[in-house]
Amino acid sequence: MLLSDYVKKVKVFFEKHHNAEDAEAMSKYMKYNFPFLGITAPRRKDLFKIFFNTFPIPAYDETKILVKELFNLPEREYHYFAVQMLLKHKRKWSPTDIVYFESLILTKSWWDSVDLISSKIISPFFLKYPNLAVAMTDSWSQSRNVWLKRVSIIYQLSYKKNTNTEILTRHILENAAQNDFFIQKAIGWSLREYSKTDYRWVLNFIIQNTSLKTLSKREAIKWIDDKGLIT
């Protein structure tokens, strides 16, 4: 595999911090879908900061090429780092970038990368370009790809009072009958987060929509139940 000079620098820097024991544990946690260098989340945060302070971030167009190159590497930490590179160019995101971001969701997909891209990229992107949210997320919700479906359900997790409940309702109900674990958990997660803003809405939603799977309902009411709000 031919690597650009920048990606070579990334590899040299992060390989110095390889930890075989942690790598095994992290790969096992991810069902051995990906190998890891063994750099834990707190350590990654520090190393990302050090790297960006040492090596200037490339221009945005070049960064998008490098991100794809990083996603081609096997170790999962490089995929996480790639997302951080895109965040450095947040102000330069344009409406057409949603096609590129969608391609990242579909690249070496698993819940960790999908949720990271959803929270760090898709969520702020649709706040910046709200006119694109309905068409794009509706298409994701109706797609055959479980990860696009998951993002359509969870991308509003941090929106709180700005949550579009019409979109949330539509995407949940379109996928409520899905047996896939990651979809059921996503539905429960999205409802649980919104319950912190409007728990009565969530309780009424659960009561009115009997198509929800047991796992989704159980996840949805966790915060409400913990707060003793179910009477």
C-alpha positions in Angstrom: 0.0 0.0 0.0 1.4 3.4 -1.1 1.0 5.9 1.7 1.2 9.7 1.5 3.9 11.4 3.5 1.3 12.8 6.0 -0.2 9.3 6.7 3.3 7.9 7.1 3.9 10.5 9.8 0.6 9.5 11.5 1.6 5.8 11.4 5.1 6.4 12.8 3.8 8.6 15.6 1.0 6.3 16.7 2.9 3.0 16.3 5.3 4.2 19.0 2.4 3.9 21.5 1.3 0.4 20.5 0.3 -1.7 23.5 -0.3 -5.4 22.7 -2.3 -6.2 25.8 -4.7 -3.3 25.4 -4.9 -4.0 21.6 -6.1 -7.5 22.3 -8.7 -6.4 24.8 -9.9 -3.6 22.5 -10.2 -5.9 19.5 -12.0 -8.5 21.6 -14.5 -5.8 22.8 -15.2 -5.1 19.1 -15.9 -8.7 18.3 -12.5 -8.9 16.5 -13.9 -6.9 13.6 -10.8 -4.7 13.6 -7.2 -4.8 15.0 -6.1 -2.1 17.3 -2.8 -0.4 18.3 -4.0 -0.6 21.9 -4.3 3.2 22.5 -7.1 3.8 25.0 -9.5 6.7 24.6 -7.9 9.1 27.2 -4.5 8.4 25.7 -5.8 8.9 22.2 -7.2 12.3 23.1 -3.8 13.4 24.4 -1.9 12.0 21.4 -4.3 13.6 18.9 -3.7 17.0 20.5 0.1 16.5 20.5 0.1 15.4 16.8 -2.0 18.3 15.6 0.2 20.7 17.5 3.3 19.2 15.9 2.2 18.7 12.3 0.1 21.4 10.6 -3.3 20.1 9.4 -3.4 19.9 5.5 -5.9 21.9 3.4 -9.4 20.6 3.5 -9.4 19.0 0.0 -6.2 17.2 0.8 -7.6 16.2 4.2 -10.6 14.5 2.6 -8.2 12.4 0.6 -6.0 11.6 3.6 -9.1 10.6 5.6 -9.9 7.9 3.0 -6.3 6.7 3.1 -6.5 6.5 6.9 -9.7 4.5 6.7 -7.9 2.0 4.5 -5.5 1.2 7.3 -6.5 -1.8 9.4 -6.0 -0.4 12.9 -9.1 1.3 14.3 -7.3 4.2 15.9 -6.5 5.6 12.5 -10.2 5.7 11.7 -10.8 7.7 14.9 -8.0 10.0 14.0 -9.4 10.6 10.5 -12.7 11.8 12.0 -10.7 14.3 14.2 -9.0 15.6 11.1 -12.3 16.4 9.5 -13.4 18.2 12.7 -10.4 20.6 12.2 -12.1 21.8 9.0 -15.6 22.1 10.4 -16.0 25.7 9.3 -15.2 24.6 5.7 -17.9 22.0 5.4 -20.2 22.6 2.4 -23.6 21.2 1.6 -22.1 18.8 -1.0 -19.9 17.2 1.7 -22.9 15.1 2.9 -22.2 12.7 0.1 -18.6 12.3 1.3 -19.7 11.9 4.9 -22.2 9.3 3.9 -19.4 7.3 2.3 -17.5 7.3 5.6 -20.5 5.9 7.4 -20.4 3.0 4.9 -16.6 2.5 5.2 -15.6 -0.3 7.6 -18.8 0.2 9.5 -19.3 -0.9 13.0 -21.1 0.9 15.9 -18.0 2.7 17.2 -17.1 4.5 13.9 -20.8 5.0 12.9 -21.7 6.6 16.3 -18.5 8.7 16.2 -19.3 10.0 12.7 -22.9 10.6 13.7 -22.2 12.6 16.8 -19.1 14.5 15.6 -19.9 15.1 12.0 -23.5 14.3 11.0 -25.1 16.0 14.0 -23.3 19.4 13.6 -23.5 19.2 9.8 -27.3 19.1 9.9 -27.4 22.0 12.4 -25.3 23.9 9.9 -27.4 22.9 6.9 -30.9 22.0 8.4 -32.5 22.2 5.0 -30.7 19.0 4.0 -31.6 17.0 7.0 -35.1 15.8 6.0 -34.3 14.4 2.6 -31.0 12.8 3.5 -32.1 11.2 6.8 -35.4 10.0 5.3 -33.4 8.2 2.6 -31.1 6.7 5.2 -34.0 5.6 7.3 -35.6 3.8 4.3 -32.3 2.3 3.1 -31.4 -1.4 3.4 -28.2 -0.5 5.3 -28.4 -0.9 9.0 -25.8 1.8 9.8 -27.5 4.5 7.7 -30.7 3.5 9.5 -29.0 3.8 12.8 -27.7 7.3 12.0 -31.1 8.5 10.9 -32.4 7.6 14.3 -29.5 8.9 16.5 -28.1 11.9 14.8 -30.4 14.2 16.9 -29.1 12.8 20.3 -27.6 16.1 21.3 -30.3 18.4 20.0 -32.4 18.5 23.1 -35.1 21.2 22.7 -34.1 21.5 19.0 -35.0 17.9 18.3 -37.4 17.6 15.4 -39.8 15.1 16.9 -41.6 14.6 13.5 -38.4 13.3 12.0 -37.6 11.3 15.1 -41.1 9.7 15.1 -41.0 8.9 11.4 -37.6 7.2 11.5 -38.4 5.3 14.7 -41.7 4.0 13.3 -40.2 3.1 10.0 -37.7 0.8 11.7 -39.6 -0.2 14.9 -40.2 -3.7 13.5 -36.5 -4.3 12.7 -35.1 -7.2 14.6 -31.5 -5.9 14.3 -29.9 -5.3 17.7 -28.3 -2.0 16.7 -31.5 -0.6 15.4 -33.5 -1.5 18.5 -30.8 0.0 20.7 -30.7 3.1 18.6 -34.4 3.6 19.0 -34.2 3.2 22.7 -31.2 5.4 23.0 -32.7 8.3 21.0 -35.9 8.1 23.1 -33.9 8.0 26.3 -31.9 11.1 25.4 -35.0 13.0 24.4 -36.7 11.9 27.7 -34.2 14.2 29.5 -35.9 17.1 27.6 -39.5 15.9 27.5 -40.2 12.7 29.4 -43.9 13.0 29.0 -43.6 13.0 25.3 -41.5 9.9 25.4 -43.9 8.0 27.7 -46.8 8.9 25.5 -44.9 7.8 22.5 -44.2 4.4 24.0 -47.8 4.0 25.1 -49.2 5.0 21.7 -46.8 2.9 19.5 -47.2 -0.8 20.3 -44.8 -1.8 17.5 -41.8 -0.9 19.5 -39.6 -3.9 20.5 -39.1 -4.7 24.1 -35.4 -3.8 24.0 -36.2 -0.4 22.6 -38.8 0.3 25.3 -36.6 -0.9 28.1 -33.7 1.3 26.9 -36.1 4.3 26.4 -37.4 4.4 29.9 -34.1 3.9 31.8 -33.6 7.6 32.6 -37.3 8.2 33.4 -37.4 5.2 35.7 -34.1 6.1 37.4 -35.6 9.6 38.2 -38.8 8.1 39.6 -40.9 9.8 37.0 -43.1 6.8 36.1 -46.2 6.9 38.3 
